[in-house]
Amino acid sequence: MVNGQDLKAMRLQAGISQGEMASKLGCDRKTVINYEVGATDIRVTRMFIWLKCCKVDVGALVSQVKQIREHDKNNAKAKLQDVISILLITIQLWAPVVVTPIYLTALAIAMIVGMYKNNINIIHISLFLLLLNIIEYIIFSTGLIELIKPETGQLIRGSIMFGVQLLISLLAVLLFVFRVQFSRVISKSNTVSLTLFDGFFHWIFIYTSFIYFIALLEHIAWFYFQSSYFTLVYDNFEGLIYIAWIVSCILLFNMMHFKQKQ
């Protein structure tokens, strides 16, 4: 079992700073520190990214799984080991550095299809989603948050990170509540109308706003009480946001299919 000291040793051996590792994992520096001191267990997804960044060969782990499978190939355990082997290899695809570009690409495809179908509603909804996520992606992927002086402290830095995400999400709520009005101002088109799907998008961002707000409260509570009881949303943060992304894509592609049926 890899513990926090092992993670720290691998990082130092590879010459990677805590800030650089946080950027590669798609988290803040506090999370990296928690992993290394053993305050928080590292998720399997980030474990693979950590090993990959430190140039550690994970082939031995997969080989061990294969050996177990060969040893038990005559019983049901072999099938279980096959599933584990696949998960060990593919679970790292859920890293934000991979999922975010896929999501942005899906939104861009939806906008292009909307242009092809000359559906102004699909174009604007996908465009709004794309712009909001590109802004957030630029802020966090380019390290703009890292420009905040370290001496400001972890509490303020983390609060700013979650606060910025919460602000963008609340802005999205307003944008989609008044989506039709904004679309008419932008395009001045008579084809802009309220669709059956407009009633769902602002609820998606109400949901993400709630997640960001709880994560912010957990961050503040963790800073003062240092308890793992205040990391429920924090430890599952990416997965909770992925749910909103998946629902957004489902709604967009259903819009395209619904228009085609009409």
C-alpha positions as CSV (number, residue, x, y, z in Angstrom):
1,M,0.0,0.0,0.0
2,V,1.4,3.4,-1.0
3,N,1.3,5.8,1.9
4,G,1.8,9.6,2.1
5,Q,5.6,9.3,2.7
6,D,5.9,7.2,-0.4
7,L,4.0,9.8,-2.5
8,K,6.2,12.6,-1.1
9,A,9.4,10.6,-1.8
10,M,8.3,9.9,-5.4
11,R,7.5,13.5,-6.0
12,L,10.8,14.8,-4.6
13,Q,12.7,12.1,-6.6
14,A,11.0,13.4,-9.8
15,G,11.8,17.0,-8.9
16,I,8.2,18.1,-8.8
17,S,7.0,20.8,-6.5
18,Q,3.7,20.6,-4.6
19,G,2.3,23.4,-6.7
20,E,3.2,21.6,-9.9
21,M,1.8,18.3,-8.7
22,A,-1.5,20.1,-7.7
23,S,-1.7,21.5,-11.2
24,K,-1.2,18.1,-12.8
25,L,-3.8,16.5,-10.5
26,G,-6.3,19.3,-11.1
27,C,-6.5,20.2,-7.4
28,D,-5.1,22.8,-5.0
29,R,-1.8,22.5,-3.1
30,K,-3.7,21.8,0.2
31,T,-4.9,18.5,-1.3
32,V,-1.4,17.5,-2.2
33,I,-0.2,18.3,1.3
34,N,-3.1,16.2,2.8
35,Y,-2.1,13.2,0.6
36,E,1.5,13.4,1.7
37,V,0.8,13.8,5.5
38,G,-1.8,11.1,5.4
39,A,-4.7,13.3,6.3
40,T,-6.7,12.3,3.2
41,D,-6.5,9.0,1.2
42,I,-5.6,9.6,-2.4
43,R,-8.1,8.4,-5.0
44,V,-7.1,5.7,-7.4
45,T,-7.6,8.2,-10.3
46,R,-5.1,10.6,-8.9
47,M,-2.8,7.8,-7.8
48,F,-2.2,6.8,-11.4
49,I,-1.6,10.4,-12.4
50,W,0.8,10.8,-9.5
51,L,2.7,7.7,-10.5
52,K,2.7,8.7,-14.2
53,C,4.0,12.2,-13.4
54,C,6.8,10.7,-11.2
55,K,7.6,8.3,-14.1
56,V,6.9,5.2,-11.9
57,D,6.2,2.0,-13.9
58,V,2.7,0.8,-13.1
59,G,3.2,-2.3,-15.3
60,A,4.2,-4.4,-12.3
61,L,0.8,-3.7,-10.6
62,V,-1.0,-4.9,-13.7
63,S,1.3,-7.9,-14.0
64,Q,0.4,-9.0,-10.5
65,V,-3.3,-8.8,-11.3
66,K,-2.6,-10.9,-14.4
67,Q,-0.7,-13.5,-12.3
68,I,-3.6,-13.8,-9.9
69,R,-5.9,-14.3,-12.8
70,E,-3.8,-17.1,-14.3
71,H,-3.7,-18.8,-10.9
72,D,-7.5,-18.7,-10.5
73,K,-8.5,-19.0,-14.2
74,N,-10.7,-22.0,-13.5
75,N,-13.1,-20.1,-11.2
76,A,-15.2,-17.0,-11.1
77,K,-12.4,-15.0,-9.5
78,A,-10.6,-14.8,-12.9
79,K,-13.5,-12.8,-14.3
80,L,-13.3,-10.4,-11.4
81,Q,-9.6,-9.9,-11.9
82,D,-10.3,-9.1,-15.6
83,V,-12.6,-6.3,-14.5
84,I,-10.1,-5.0,-12.0
85,S,-7.4,-5.0,-14.7
86,I,-9.5,-3.0,-17.0
87,L,-10.5,-0.5,-14.3
88,L,-6.8,-0.1,-13.2
89,I,-5.9,0.9,-16.8
90,T,-9.0,3.0,-17.7
91,I,-9.9,4.7,-14.5
92,Q,-7.2,7.4,-15.0
93,L,-9.3,8.7,-18.0
94,W,-11.6,10.3,-15.4
95,A,-8.9,12.9,-14.6
96,P,-10.1,16.5,-15.1
97,V,-7.2,17.1,-17.6
98,V,-8.9,14.5,-19.9
99,V,-12.6,15.0,-19.1
100,T,-12.7,18.8,-19.4
101,P,-11.5,18.9,-23.0
102,I,-13.9,16.1,-23.9
103,Y,-16.8,18.1,-22.4
104,L,-15.7,21.3,-24.2
105,T,-15.5,19.4,-27.5
106,A,-19.0,17.9,-27.0
107,L,-20.3,21.4,-26.5
108,A,-18.6,22.7,-29.6
109,I,-20.0,19.8,-31.6
110,A,-23.5,20.6,-30.4
111,M,-23.0,24.2,-31.4
112,I,-21.8,23.2,-34.9
113,V,-24.8,20.9,-35.3
114,G,-27.1,23.7,-34.3
115,M,-25.5,25.9,-37.0
116,Y,-26.0,23.1,-39.5
117,K,-29.7,22.7,-38.6
118,N,-30.0,26.5,-38.3
119,N,-31.4,26.1,-34.8
120,I,-30.7,29.4,-33.0
121,N,-31.8,28.0,-29.6
122,I,-29.3,25.1,-29.7
123,I,-26.6,27.4,-30.9
124,H,-27.0,29.9,-28.1
125,I,-27.4,27.3,-25.3
126,S,-24.3,25.4,-26.4
127,L,-22.5,28.7,-26.9
128,F,-23.3,30.0,-23.4
129,L,-22.3,26.6,-21.9
130,L,-19.1,26.7,-23.9
131,L,-18.1,30.3,-22.9
132,L,-18.8,29.7,-19.2
133,N,-16.7,26.5,-19.1
134,I,-13.9,28.0,-21.2
135,I,-13.6,31.0,-18.8
136,E,-13.4,28.6,-15.9
137,Y,-11.0,26.3,-17.7
138,I,-8.7,29.2,-18.6
139,I,-8.7,30.5,-15.0
140,F,-7.7,27.2,-13.4
141,S,-5.7,25.5,-16.2
142,T,-3.4,28.5,-16.8
143,G,-2.6,28.9,-13.2
144,L,-4.2,32.4,-12.8
145,I,-5.2,31.4,-9.2
146,E,-1.6,30.6,-8.5
147,L,-0.8,34.3,-9.0
148,I,-2.3,34.9,-5.6
149,K,0.6,35.4,-3.2
150,P,1.3,32.3,-1.1
151,E,1.5,34.4,2.1
152,T,-2.2,35.1,1.8
153,G,-2.7,31.7,3.4
154,Q,-4.4,28.5,2.4
155,L,-7.7,29.6,3.8
156,I,-8.0,32.7,1.6
157,R,-6.5,30.9,-1.5
158,G,-8.9,28.0,-1.2
159,S,-11.8,30.3,-0.5
160,I,-11.0,32.3,-3.6
161,M,-10.8,29.1,-5.8
162,F,-14.2,27.9,-4.7
163,G,-15.6,31.4,-4.6
164,V,-14.7,32.0,-8.2
165,Q,-16.4,28.8,-9.3
166,L,-19.4,29.7,-7.2
167,L,-19.6,33.1,-8.8
168,I,-19.4,31.7,-12.3
169,S,-22.1,29.1,-11.5
170,L,-24.5,31.8,-10.1
171,L,-23.9,33.9,-13.2
172,A,-24.9,30.8,-15.3
173,V,-28.1,30.5,-13.3
174,L,-29.1,34.1,-14.2
175,L,-28.0,33.6,-17.8
176,F,-30.2,30.5,-18.3
177,V,-33.1,31.9,-16.4
178,F,-33.2,34.7,-18.9
179,R,-31.8,32.8,-21.8
180,V,-34.5,33.7,-24.2
181,Q,-34.2,37.4,-23.5
182,F,-30.4,37.3,-23.9
183,S,-30.7,35.3,-27.1
184,R,-33.1,37.8,-28.6
185,V,-30.8,40.7,-27.7
186,I,-27.8,39.0,-29.3
187,S,-29.4,37.7,-32.5
188,K,-32.6,39.8,-32.9
189,S,-34.0,36.7,-34.5
190,N,-37.7,35.8,-34.6
191,T,-36.8,32.1,-34.3
192,V,-35.6,32.5,-30.7
193,S,-38.1,30.8,-28.4
194,L,-38.5,29.1,-25.1
195,T,-37.9,25.3,-25.6
196,L,-39.0,22.3,-23.5
197,F,-35.4,22.0,-22.4
198,D,-34.8,25.6,-21.1
199,G,-36.5,24.8,-17.8
200,F,-33.7,22.3,-17.0
201,F,-30.4,24.2,-17.6
202,H,-30.7,26.7,-14.8
203,W,-31.4,23.9,-12.4
204,I,-28.1,22.3,-13.4
205,F,-26.3,25.4,-12.3
206,I,-28.3,25.7,-9.1
207,Y,-27.0,22.2,-8.4
208,T,-23.4,23.1,-9.1
209,S,-23.7,26.3,-7.1
210,F,-24.9,24.2,-4.2
211,I,-21.8,21.9,-4.6
212,Y,-19.4,24.9,-4.8
213,F,-21.0,26.5,-1.8
214,I,-20.8,23.3,0.3
215,A,-17.2,22.7,-0.8
216,L,-16.4,26.3,0.3
217,L,-18.0,25.7,3.7
218,E,-16.1,22.4,4.0
219,H,-12.8,24.1,3.1
220,I,-13.3,26.8,5.8
221,A,-14.4,24.1,8.4
222,W,-11.5,21.9,7.6
223,F,-9.1,24.8,8.0
224,Y,-10.4,25.5,11.6
225,F,-11.2,21.9,12.8
226,Q,-8.8,19.7,10.6
227,S,-11.4,16.9,10.5
228,S,-12.1,14.4,7.7
229,Y,-15.8,14.8,8.5
230,F,-15.7,18.1,6.6
231,T,-14.4,16.7,3.3
232,L,-17.4,14.7,1.9
233,V,-18.1,17.0,-1.1
234,Y,-14.4,17.9,-1.3
235,D,-13.3,14.3,-1.8
236,N,-15.9,13.6,-4.5
237,F,-15.8,17.1,-6.0
238,E,-14.9,16.2,-9.6
239,G,-17.5,13.4,-9.8
240,L,-20.3,15.6,-8.6
241,I,-19.4,18.2,-11.2
242,Y,-19.2,15.5,-13.9
243,I,-22.9,14.7,-13.2
244,A,-23.8,18.2,-14.2
245,W,-21.7,18.0,-17.4
246,I,-23.3,14.7,-18.4
247,V,-26.8,16.0,-17.9
248,S,-26.0,19.1,-19.9
249,C,-24.7,17.0,-22.8
250,I,-27.8,14.7,-22.6
251,L,-30.1,17.7,-22.8
252,L,-28.3,19.3,-25.7
253,F,-28.2,16.1,-27.8
254,N,-31.9,15.5,-26.9
255,M,-32.6,19.0,-28.2
256,M,-31.0,18.1,-31.5
257,H,-32.9,14.8,-31.7
258,F,-36.2,16.4,-30.7
259,K,-35.9,19.0,-33.4
260,Q,-35.2,16.3,-36.0
261,K,-38.3,14.5,-35.0
262,Q,-40.4,17.7,-35.3
